[in-house]
């Protein structure tokens, strides 16, 4: 026979199913406790479910700001900015002055629209719109005519250099006055480390910083035409006087991805600048400005944008190729361009 008290001790540890009559007694006691007790249980249960949902749905935003130390990018200069709060979520060489290539065209578009010239006015491509600096080519041949609205669309979505040059040349006072207006606009936006020499971005003397370009993106997003044109996936124009139809595609393939909600974007490339990308996108239910400059390789800037998106949504980092990281440490400096004949072939089309 077991010593006294043993059975009682075991009973406190062992578990046996409650008898039906005991369960009924418990329910009866809860019922007698009144509706306040039941309401308390419901509130606790709902709070518990909400905590589980926040923890699983968006761990980075639920915990506050995602940790910038975990994010690795292949671009030499970068800035991730939340315009709703004014907070910089990530920065890397954000104040380094560097060529910006065709990201220039966002400023070009703002100056065009600020001038309030008729968007249906027909503009023509002339000798002054040919590229004597880099020797790039274009399907907008000499004598082609298009409305100002279409020139603006092609400059933004397809990074058409002759379209941008034509827009500047038809500005009151011509291209010199247009470039002066670009620099004045930059100054008014507080872009203190930015300078423009031409409206296309072909000149490596068009320089800025990642932080200044975040200001540019935010300002450009106030223009509905720029938002619409910059994210247009593809477009067909009928050029005059021949009536020939020409199709153009966006220089940023991410605008066609269902995984992205891009509100504004612009790509850029010349050899001195590397590959550049600026965007305003909706990520994790927030507007986010992404600036990526001096990326080496055709796809590094796109991969970096995806890394930023993943980091904001999950708080975790995607891997970066070692070659991209190595190249990012070798940041370029602005260099003088060597003029070439307009008929020369370029190794890659600036965009």
Protein Blocks (a to p, Z undefined) as FASTA:
>chain_A
ZZehklmmmmmmpccdddfklmmmmmmmmmmnojklmmmmmmmmmmmmmmmmmmmmmmml
mnopadfklpccfbfbdcdddfknopafbdchklbccdekjmlmmmmmmmmmmnopafkb
ccdddfklpcfknopacfbdghiacdfklmmmmmmmnopaklmmmmmmmpghijmlmmmm
mmmmmmmnopakbccfbfnopamklgcdfklmmmmmmmmmmpmklmmmmmmmbdcddddf
klpacddddfblklmpmkbccfbdcddddfklopaddddddeehiacddddehiehjklm
mmmmmmmmmmmmnopacdddfklmmmmmmccdddddddddfkbccfbdcZZ
